[in-house]
Amino acid sequence: MSRLINWIQQFVLITLTNVRTAPQRVGPSLAAAVGVAGVVAVMVAVLSIAEGFESTLAGAGSPDNAVILRAGSNAEMNSWMPLEDVRVIEDAPGIRRGTQGVLASSELLIIVDVPKRDTGTDANVPLRGVRPSAFEIREGLHIVEGRNFEPGRNEIIVGVAAATEFAGLEIGRTLRWGESDWTVVGWFSTEGSLWESEIWCDVKVLQPAFRRGNSFQSVYVKLESPDAFETFKDALTTDPRLDVMVERETDYMIEQSAALSGIITTLGYLIAALMGVGAVFGAVNTMYSAVATRTREIATLRALGFGAGPVVVSILVESMLLAVAGGLIGAAGAYLVFDGWQAATLNWSSFSQVAFAFAVTPEILTMAILWSLLMGFVGGLLPALRAARLPVASALREL
């Protein structure tokens, strides 16, 4: 016990010596901290893209909703089903009933060109044909401006994210898609989920406009409860009249975001690792400089009986504190600049644009601070070992 107390006392005394000489190293210390701050800021910014994109898609799912696609399809764009299949699906057990009857919406997804506000270049935007029951299936969807489209008319409503990101979608505007003119009559919100990046209309009007006959691509249903999913799925997948796949809406949405989120996350860590190498070199130089300016102090302490362990740990602590300071600055700056930043990117599953907001979460910030700690530890390790191995006699001759 006495050895531990003595070790701690030595560590504290050496750390206080480091603090006393800190003003002599303001320039190198700031350079090292800024380097770490830059790494952390970039890391947080890139990871917030993946988090925001994934949250936007995941937020569109509900555990008591199910999605039905043609078997073998990995997205709505490569799915197809006739009206006969839709009728069989609507008769399956486990589907909830609402004011519009059975809560099942057979839907059609078309990609249309809409110019971006910032560049004017055309982007792929989803135009979704839905049944009236779609508004009860997607809980939380509400009109925020204008009104809903009337069934049977060439009217569209626009998600607020799409209206913000793309040009020409103001209420009252008329656009030409397919073989029809479409009038924007309202904007809708779904609390920041995927649907806000889409344009909605009556599926029965959309089908003839793009010569799709009586075909659909997906069916969304509201189940009686989340526990009814297995019963509903078994009824469809064992029916010889159907060749479909059934997924919970939450699982389906996560799958749709997995590919792009994975690539962005991997890219974020790769960039952070490459930039981190430079930051580590900066920390190494700073701590070598710190050790050089404290050679006599360290030698004197060693001659007085201070151990190598407290010397090593004190240098490492100083390096890690310096890195954490830079990490906190970088993380705070990234949070203030990027959290909530609106952007749009291509969803590879649907080949359409998804508008989303960057999301700087506590998990990302924690990861960034841990990354800065690692950089500080690696950057201070070699200088700390050098300080512990200083020849005491040689160093004392410099006094």
C-alpha positions in Angstrom: 0.0 0.0 0.0 2.8 2.4 0.9 4.5 1.7 -2.5 1.3 2.6 -4.3 0.9 5.8 -2.3 4.5 6.7 -3.0 4.0 6.0 -6.8 0.9 8.2 -6.9 2.8 11.0 -5.1 5.6 10.8 -7.6 3.2 10.9 -10.5 1.4 14.0 -9.1 4.7 15.8 -8.5 5.9 15.1 -12.0 2.6 16.1 -13.5 2.8 19.4 -11.6 6.2 20.0 -13.0 4.8 19.4 -16.5 2.1 21.9 -15.9 4.6 24.5 -14.6 6.6 24.3 -17.8 3.6 24.2 -20.1 3.8 28.0 -21.1 7.2 27.2 -22.7 5.4 24.8 -25.2 2.2 26.8 -26.2 3.0 26.8 -29.9 3.7 23.1 -30.4 0.9 22.2 -28.0 -1.7 24.2 -30.0 -0.4 22.7 -33.2 -0.9 19.2 -31.9 -4.4 20.0 -30.5 -5.5 21.6 -33.7 -4.3 18.5 -35.6 -6.4 16.3 -33.4 -9.4 18.7 -33.6 -9.3 18.5 -37.4 -9.2 14.7 -37.4 -12.1 14.5 -35.0 -14.2 17.1 -36.8 -13.9 15.2 -40.1 -14.6 11.9 -38.5 -17.7 13.3 -36.8 -18.9 14.9 -40.0 -18.6 11.8 -42.1 -20.1 9.5 -39.5 -23.1 11.9 -39.0 -23.9 11.4 -42.7 -24.3 7.7 -42.3 -26.2 8.1 -39.1 -28.6 10.7 -40.6 -29.2 8.6 -43.7 -29.9 5.4 -41.6 -32.1 7.3 -39.2 -34.2 8.7 -42.0 -34.9 5.3 -43.5 -35.3 3.5 -40.1 -37.7 6.2 -39.0 -40.0 5.3 -41.9 -40.6 1.8 -40.5 -43.2 0.6 -37.9 -43.0 -2.7 -36.1 -46.7 -3.4 -36.8 -46.4 -2.7 -40.6 -45.3 -5.3 -43.2 -44.0 -4.9 -46.7 -44.8 -7.4 -49.5 -42.7 -7.6 -52.6 -42.2 -10.1 -55.4 -40.1 -13.0 -54.2 -36.4 -12.5 -55.0 -36.7 -8.7 -55.1 -34.4 -6.6 -52.9 -36.3 -3.3 -53.5 -39.5 -2.0 -54.8 -37.9 -0.9 -58.1 -37.3 -4.5 -59.2 -40.6 -5.9 -57.8 -43.8 -6.5 -59.7 -47.2 -7.9 -58.8 -50.6 -8.0 -60.6 -53.9 -6.9 -59.2 -54.9 -10.6 -58.6 -52.0 -11.0 -56.1 -53.0 -7.8 -54.3 -56.5 -9.1 -53.8 -55.2 -12.4 -52.3 -52.9 -10.4 -50.0 -55.7 -8.2 -48.8 -57.7 -11.3 -47.7 -54.8 -12.6 -45.6 -55.3 -13.0 -41.8 -53.8 -10.5 -39.4 -54.4 -7.2 -41.3 -56.0 -4.4 -39.3 -59.1 -2.7 -40.5 -59.6 1.1 -40.5 -61.9 3.8 -41.8 -60.9 2.9 -45.4 -61.6 -0.8 -44.9 -58.7 -3.2 -44.8 -55.4 -1.3 -44.1 -53.5 -2.5 -47.2 -52.0 -0.1 -49.7 -50.9 -1.5 -53.1 -48.3 1.0 -54.4 -46.4 1.9 -57.5 -43.0 3.7 -57.5 -41.9 5.8 -60.4 -38.7 7.8 -60.7 -39.1 11.4 -62.1 -36.6 14.1 -62.8 -36.7 17.2 -60.6 -33.9 19.9 -60.6 -32.0 20.4 -57.4 -32.3 23.9 -55.8 -28.6 24.5 -55.4 -27.2 23.2 -58.7 -30.2 23.1 -61.1 -29.2 19.6 -62.2 -31.9 16.9 -62.5 -32.2 14.4 -59.7 -34.1 11.2 -59.4 -37.1 11.8 -57.1 -39.6 9.0 -56.2 -43.2 9.6 -57.3 -45.3 7.1 -55.3 -48.8 6.1 -56.2 -50.8 5.0 -53.1 -54.2 4.0 -52.0 -56.2 6.1 -49.5 -55.4 3.6 -46.7 -51.7 4.6 -47.0 -52.4 7.6 -44.8 -53.6 5.4 -42.0 -50.8 2.9 -42.4 -48.1 5.6 -42.2 -48.8 6.9 -38.7 -47.6 10.4 -38.1 -48.1 11.6 -41.7 -49.9 14.9 -41.8 -50.4 17.7 -44.3 -48.5 20.8 -43.2 -49.5 23.2 -46.0 -52.2 23.1 -48.7 -54.4 20.0 -48.8 -54.3 16.3 -49.6 -54.7 15.1 -53.2 -58.2 14.0 -54.3 -58.5 10.4 -55.6 -59.0 10.2 -59.3 -57.4 13.6 -60.0 -53.9 14.4 -61.3 -52.8 16.0 -58.0 -49.7 15.4 -56.0 -48.5 16.1 -52.5 -44.8 16.7 -51.8 -42.8 15.7 -48.7 -41.3 18.7 -47.0 -37.7 17.4 -47.4 -38.3 17.1 -51.2 -39.9 20.5 -51.3 -36.9 22.0 -49.5 -34.2 20.2 -51.5 -35.7 20.3 -55.0 -37.0 23.2 -57.2 -40.4 23.6 -58.8 -42.4 21.8 -56.1 -44.2 24.8 -54.7 -48.0 24.5 -54.1 -49.9 25.5 -57.2 -47.1 24.5 -59.7 -47.9 22.2 -62.6 -45.4 19.6 -63.8 -45.3 17.2 -66.7 -44.4 13.6 -66.0 -45.3 10.6 -68.1 -48.4 11.3 -70.2 -50.0 13.6 -67.6 -49.7 17.1 -66.1 -49.6 17.1 -62.3 -50.6 19.9 -59.9 -49.0 20.3 -56.5 -51.8 20.8 -54.0 -50.0 20.2 -50.6 -46.9 19.4 -48.6 -46.7 16.7 -46.0 -44.5 15.7 -43.1 -43.6 12.4 -41.5 -41.4 13.7 -38.7 -38.2 13.5 -40.8 -38.5 9.9 -42.2 -37.9 8.6 -45.7 -41.4 9.4 -47.0 -40.6 13.2 -46.8 -38.3 12.7 -49.7 -41.1 11.5 -51.9 -44.0 12.8 -54.0 -47.4 11.0 -53.5 -50.4 10.7 -55.7 -53.4 8.4 -56.4 -52.0 5.1 -57.7 -55.0 4.6 -60.0 -54.1 7.9 -61.7 -50.3 7.1 -61.8 -50.8 3.7 -63.5 -52.2 5.0 -66.9 -49.9 8.0 -66.9 -46.9 5.6 -67.2 -48.8 2.7 -68.9 -48.5 0.3 -66.0 -51.9 -1.3 -66.5 -53.1 -2.9 -63.2 -49.7 -3.7 -61.9 -48.1 -2.7 -58.6 -44.7 -3.0 -57.1 -45.4 -3.4 -53.4 -48.1 -3.7 -50.8 -47.8 -2.1 -47.4 -50.2 -3.3 -44.6 -51.0 -2.4 -41.1 -51.1 -5.5 -38.9 -53.5 -6.1 -36.0 -50.3 -6.1 -33.8 -46.6 -6.8 -34.2 -47.2 -10.3 -33.0 -49.5 -11.0 -35.9 -46.6 -10.8 -38.4 -45.7 -14.5 -38.4 -49.3 -15.5 -38.9 -49.6 -13.1 -41.8 -46.3 -14.0 -43.3 -47.0 -17.8 -43.2 -50.4 -17.3 -44.8 -48.8 -15.5 -47.8 -45.6 -17.5 -48.3 -47.5 -20.9 -48.1 -50.3 -19.8 -50.5 -49.6 -21.5 -53.9 -51.2 -18.6 -55.7 -48.5 -16.2 -54.6 -44.8 -15.9 -55.1 -43.9 -13.1 -52.6 -41.6 -12.2 -49.8 -42.9 -10.6 -46.6 -40.8 -8.4 -44.2 -41.4 -6.2 -41.3 -41.3 -2.6 -42.4 -38.6 -1.8 -39.9 -36.4 -4.6 -41.1 -36.9 -3.7 -44.7 -36.0 -0.1 -44.2 -32.8 -1.0 -42.3 -31.8 -3.3 -45.2 -32.4 -0.5 -47.6 -29.9 1.8 -45.8 -27.3 -0.9 -45.0 -25.2 -0.7 -48.1 -24.7 3.1 -48.3 -24.4 3.5 -44.5 -21.8 0.8 -44.4 -19.7 2.4 -47.1 -19.9 5.9 -45.6 -19.0 4.5 -42.1 -16.0 2.6 -43.5 -14.9 5.7 -45.4 -15.2 7.8 -42.2 -13.0 5.5 -40.2 -10.5 5.2 -43.1 -10.2 9.0 -43.4 -9.9 9.4 -39.6 -7.2 6.7 -39.6 -5.2 8.4 -42.4 -5.6 11.9 -40.9 -4.9 10.4 -37.5 -1.4 9.3 -38.6 -0.5 13.0 -39.2 -2.0 14.0 -35.9 0.0 11.3 -34.1 3.2 12.6 -35.7 2.3 16.1 -34.5 1.7 14.8 -31.0 5.0 12.9 -31.0 6.9 16.0 -32.1 5.2 18.1 -29.4 5.9 15.6 -26.6 9.5 15.1 -27.7 9.9 18.8 -27.5 8.3 18.8 -24.1 10.7 16.1 -22.9 13.7 17.9 -24.3 12.8 21.1 -22.4 12.3 19.2 -19.2 15.5 17.0 -19.5 17.1 18.6 -16.4 13.9 18.5 -14.3 13.3 14.8 -15.1 17.0 13.9 -14.5 16.9 15.7 -11.1 13.7 13.9 -10.1 15.2 10.6 -11.1 18.4 11.3 -9.1 16.2 12.1 -6.1 14.6 8.6 -6.3 11.6 9.1 -8.6 10.8 5.9 -10.6 10.5 5.5 -14.3 6.9 4.5 -14.1 5.5 7.8 -12.9 7.6 9.6 -15.5 6.1 7.5 -18.3 2.5 7.8 -17.1 2.8 11.6 -16.6 4.0 12.1 -20.1 1.3 9.9 -21.5 -1.4 11.7 -19.4 -0.2 15.1 -20.7 -0.3 13.9 -24.3 -3.7 12.4 -23.9 -5.1 15.5 -22.2 -3.7 17.6 -25.0 -5.4 15.3 -27.5 -8.7 15.2 -25.6 -8.7 19.0 -25.6 -8.3 19.0 -29.3 -10.9 16.3 -29.7 -13.5 18.2 -27.6 -12.9 21.3 -29.8 -13.3 19.3 -33.0 -16.3 17.4 -31.8 -18.0 20.6 -30.5 -17.3 22.4 -33.8 -18.6 19.5 -35.9 -21.8 19.3 -33.8 -22.5 23.0 -34.1 -21.9 23.0 -37.9 -23.2 19.6 -39.1 -25.9 18.5 -36.7 -29.2 18.9 -38.6 -27.5 20.0 -41.8 -29.8 19.2 -44.7 -28.5 17.2 -47.7 -29.6 14.6 -50.3 -27.9 11.6 -51.6 -28.7 8.7 -53.9 -30.3 5.6 -52.3 -28.7 2.8 -54.2 -31.6 0.5 -53.5 -34.1 2.7 -55.3 -31.8 4.8 -57.4 -33.6 7.8 -56.2 -32.6 10.8 -54.1 -33.2 10.7 -50.3 -33.2 14.0 -48.4 -31.9 13.7 -44.9 -30.3 15.6 -42.1 -26.9 14.9 -40.7 -27.2 13.4 -37.2 -24.3 14.0 -34.7 -25.3 11.5 -32.0 -23.8 11.0 -28.5 -22.4 7.7 -29.7 -20.5 9.4 -32.5 -19.2 12.0 -30.1 -18.1 9.3 -27.7 -16.3 7.4 -30.4 -14.6 10.6 -31.5 -13.3 11.4 -28.0 -12.0 7.8 -27.6 -10.3 8.2 -31.0 -8.6 11.4 -29.8 -7.5 9.6 -26.6 -6.0 6.8 -28.7 -4.1 9.4 -30.8 -2.8 11.0 -27.7 -1.7 7.7 -26.2 0.2 6.6 -29.3 1.6 10.1 -29.8 3.0 10.3 -26.2 4.2 6.7 -25.9 7.6 7.0 -27.5 8.5 10.4 -25.9 7.4 9.0 -22.5 9.6 6.0 -22.9 12.5 8.2 -23.9 12.0 10.4 -20.8 12.0 7.3 -18.6 15.3 6.1 -20.2 17.2 9.4 -19.9 20.8 8.8 -18.7 20.6 10.6 -15.3 24.3 11.4 -15.1 24.5 12.8 -18.6 21.4 15.0 -18.1 22.7 16.3 -14.8 25.9 17.5 -16.5 23.7 20.1 -18.3 22.8 21.8 -15.0 
